[in-house]
Amino acid sequence: MSSEPLVIPRDIIPDVAEADNVSTDDTPEHWTTLKFTWSGKTFELSVADTDRVYDLKTALRDLTNVPLERQKILGLVKGKLPEDQVLIADLRLPAGKKFTLVGTPEGDEIKDPSRLENLPDIVNDLDIDFTEDPAASLAYLNDQRNRRKVKEATEKLKIDMIAPLREGKKLLVLDIDYTILDTRPLTSGLLPPDMCARPGLHEFLEAVYPYYDICIWFVVVFLPVPHLRHHYAFRSQTGWMWLETKLVELGMIGSSRNYQISFVLDKTCMFTVFSQRNGKPWSHFVKPLQIIWNHFPQFDASNTIHIDDLSRNFALNPREGLKIPAFRNAQTPEAMADRELRKLTRYLLHIAQVSDFRTIMHKNWKQVIKLLPGRPGV
Ligand SMILES: [Mg+2]
């Protein structure tokens, strides 16, 4: 750890909308109670005007275990049910409206990976840099439904600690998929876990651990590799158990290395947000840091950094996000030459001395480390 002064020229810090612009006006929402029958039984549920059609389908799945893509919703609206992003308010549903749900619940069958609802890491070209679009972030943060989703995710959140948090440390929230591991050969079983790791992974974690508690946030996605179909016997509930085995094998958990992962979050702590892009509806998952901060009040925007290969994952926290190029094709010469984690080590150690992260912009991290004295080419 160096004692160099922090060098971040103001002129490379772009203007961004301040978090103060986020509305805190939580006027009570208007809810509508609906009744539906499914499989001979009657159910009741409530939807808010700010919910989307997608949220209604999610609520139906929670009640019946019928996956979204299998749901047939009859008699709720005239004609075809509008698209997922449409606001419930726009459906103008009367209180007590009755409808019928048709659909087979999810059993213990092996999932067809082509029908997995969430494939964020594959469709990487749809990423958008939210640090360059503060207005888009602000729109998300000002959406009453999204603020409610943060509250709901906070209430649902159960964290199993792997290692205790330490006093006075900052928090490093680290994506797994294509940030520190090439998930593709890992999930298909084509390579052993240690061969899927980004070069310098353990050294990176050991170097930053004295200053940061480490949280990993993963979305394991299974890819279609036809001759390895039996590997798809994977269910979201067991996602962590599966990954834990891999991380133990890799030495990230339960080894004698000089770092510990404090806790792990998965896809169940994420939710979908809706917006427009190029005039078309666009939706994607987000990782809302606020749910961690609600759970561990010692952490907030002043001492948390979130590293991810997908900028849209930090759409609700653009100032805490640092986007790293995706790591793919493990074991190829290009992948073996990857030095991103070394660069990241220099940056994280450098900013470890900053008392309030809100005063810096991680977006410029590569420019910042170029200004640091040290080994060339690192
Ligand atoms: Mg990722």
Residues whose N, C-alpha, C, O or C-beta is under 5 A from the ligand:
A	BS01	MG	D175 I176 D177 Y178 T179 D309 L310
